[in-house]
């Protein structure tokens, strides 16, 4: 059972299962996202809207990470 540093902000107020789920989602969110068209890095522009840094295409996907 490993906790990320970011889940320590909750202390004992939340249960372990909630902290583990939060850590999993945050780990996905923070890693580099790849463009489905050219396989380079994409950046989130707004909620669910992503833009590729290389090819310049805008596309819709998940709110916090590309699915």
C-alpha positions, 0 to 999 in steps of 0.5 A, spaced: 500 500 500 503 506 497 500 513 498 503 518 494 505 525 497 499 528 494 494 524 498 497 526 505 493 532 504 487 528 506 490 526 513 486 521 516 479 524 514 478 520 508 479 512 508 484 509 504 480 506 498 478 514 497 486 516 497 488 510 493 483 512 487 485 519 488 492 517 487 491 513 481 487 518 477 492 524 479 498 519 476 494 519 470 492 526 469 500 528 471 503 524 466 504 526 459 498 525 454 499 523 447 496 526 441 492 520 437 493 523 430 501 524 431 503 520 437 506 527 440 505 531 446 498 534 447 496 539 452 489 540 455 486 547 453 479 547 457 475 541 460 475 536 455 478 540 449 486 538 447 491 541 443 497 537 440 503 541 440 506 538 434 500 538 429 496 543 432 489 539 431 484 540 437 480 534 439 475 532 444 477 527 449 476 526 457 476 531 462 483 530 465 486 525 461 486 522 454 482 516 453 
